[in-house]
């Protein structure tokens, strides 16, 4: 009798070692929410301490003027106002500008026309190259891009000469080796993904930045790998 309850009806799914990546589509948004370092229901409140990478990241993104680390940590509301809202992609009205005084600066997608036109600092995170090196385990690439208007890239007025590389460093420190619930540990090792690494990027206008790549190894939580043989 046909199994009408099967999500694969009218066909039968045969486990063959490939993962289904259930939940992987949420990775970019989950990472950006983590990088925002927000208070939570457990009583956690972020400290304004520049030795913490997510604190430095928030200040480099929020403050455009020189010496951003000398300013107070942006509030949770201010941090969230930088996170792209696809339901309201444009910021045009006075109310929208009040809600997002610095515009959107964190995106979990590749195309970000609105921010490129402003030539302000922003960070993008999206899924890169994905492949399965062995049964039941998939390597998921995570691509970051930092873009800065040339007037903001070198205006920090401290011994930090590049705002975009300072942002890359903060993100790398905040993510490297972190095991996020449900997705596994994040790696910047080329051994784990051939695209891992970083390089400078620039547009034909006056926008410069950094592109950097990390990865996670995704294991299918529902797979029976007890009989797997790595020969």
ChimeraX attribute file (.defattr): number of C-alpha atoms within 10 A of each C-alpha:
attribute: neighborCount
match mode: 1-to-1
recipient: residues
	/A:1	3
	/A:2	9
	/A:3	11
	/A:4	9
	/A:5	8
	/A:6	11
	/A:7	10
	/A:8	10
	/A:9	11
	/A:10	11
	/A:11	10
	/A:12	11
	/A:13	10
	/A:14	6
	/A:15	11
	/A:16	9
	/A:17	17
	/A:18	17
	/A:19	20
	/A:20	16
	/A:21	15
	/A:22	10
	/A:23	9
	/A:24	14
	/A:25	11
	/A:26	13
	/A:27	20
	/A:28	20
	/A:29	18
	/A:30	15
	/A:31	16
	/A:32	18
	/A:33	15
	/A:34	14
	/A:35	20
	/A:36	20
	/A:37	19
	/A:38	16
	/A:39	11
	/A:40	9
	/A:41	6
	/A:42	6
	/A:43	7
	/A:44	10
	/A:45	12
	/A:46	17
	/A:47	11
	/A:48	15
	/A:49	13
	/A:50	15
	/A:51	9
	/A:52	14
	/A:53	20
	/A:54	25
	/A:55	23
	/A:56	22
	/A:57	25
	/A:58	23
	/A:59	21
	/A:60	24
	/A:61	24
	/A:62	23
	/A:63	20
	/A:64	19
	/A:65	13
	/A:66	15
	/A:67	16
	/A:68	22
	/A:69	19
	/A:70	10
	/A:71	14
	/A:72	13
	/A:73	22
	/A:74	17
	/A:75	12
	/A:76	14
	/A:77	11
	/A:78	16
	/A:79	24
	/A:80	19
	/A:81	21
	/A:82	23
	/A:83	21
	/A:84	21
	/A:85	14
	/A:86	10
	/A:87	6
	/A:88	9
	/A:89	11
	/A:90	15
	/A:91	16
	/A:92	10
	/A:93	9
	/A:94	10
	/A:95	10
	/A:96	14
	/A:97	14
	/A:98	12
	/A:99	16
	/A:100	20
	/A:101	15
	/A:102	18
	/A:103	24
	/A:104	24
	/A:105	24
	/A:106	27
	/A:107	24
	/A:108	24
	/A:109	17
	/A:110	13
	/A:111	10
	/A:112	18
	/A:113	8
	/A:114	14
	/A:115	20
	/A:116	18
	/A:117	10
	/A:118	13
	/A:119	18
	/A:120	22
	/A:121	30
	/A:122	27
	/A:123	28
	/A:124	21
	/A:125	22
	/A:126	20
	/A:127	21
	/A:128	14
	/A:129	14
	/A:130	15
	/A:131	14
	/A:132	15
	/A:133	13
	/A:134	13
	/A:135	18
	/A:136	21
	/A:137	21
	/A:138	21
	/A:139	18
	/A:140	24
	/A:141	25
	/A:142	25
	/A:143	24
	/A:144	24
	/A:145	23
	/A:146	26
	/A:147	28
	/A:148	27
	/A:149	22
	/A:150	18
	/A:151	15
	/A:152	21
	/A:153	21
	/A:154	16
	/A:155	17
	/A:156	20
	/A:157	11
	/A:158	12
	/A:159	7
	/A:160	12
	/A:161	13
	/A:162	18
	/A:163	26
	/A:164	27
	/A:165	20
	/A:166	19
	/A:167	27
	/A:168	22
	/A:169	15
	/A:170	21
	/A:171	20
	/A:172	18
	/A:173	14
	/A:174	17
	/A:175	21
	/A:176	15
	/A:177	14
	/A:178	13
	/A:179	13
	/A:180	15
	/A:181	8
	/A:182	12
	/A:183	19
	/A:184	15
	/A:185	16
	/A:186	21
	/A:187	23
	/A:188	23
	/A:189	15
	/A:190	13
	/A:191	9
	/A:192	18
	/A:193	23
	/A:194	14
	/A:195	19
	/A:196	18
	/A:197	14
	/A:198	17
	/A:199	11
	/A:200	14
	/A:201	14
	/A:202	15
	/A:203	11
	/A:204	6
	/A:205	10
	/A:206	12
	/A:207	22
	/A:208	21
	/A:209	25
	/A:210	22
	/A:211	20
	/A:212	22
	/A:213	26
	/A:214	26
	/A:215	27
	/A:216	24
	/A:217	21
	/A:218	21
	/A:219	20
	/A:220	19
	/A:221	14
	/A:222	9
	/A:223	16
	/A:224	11
	/A:225	14
	/A:226	6
	/A:227	6
	/A:228	11
	/A:229	7
	/A:230	6
	/A:231	3
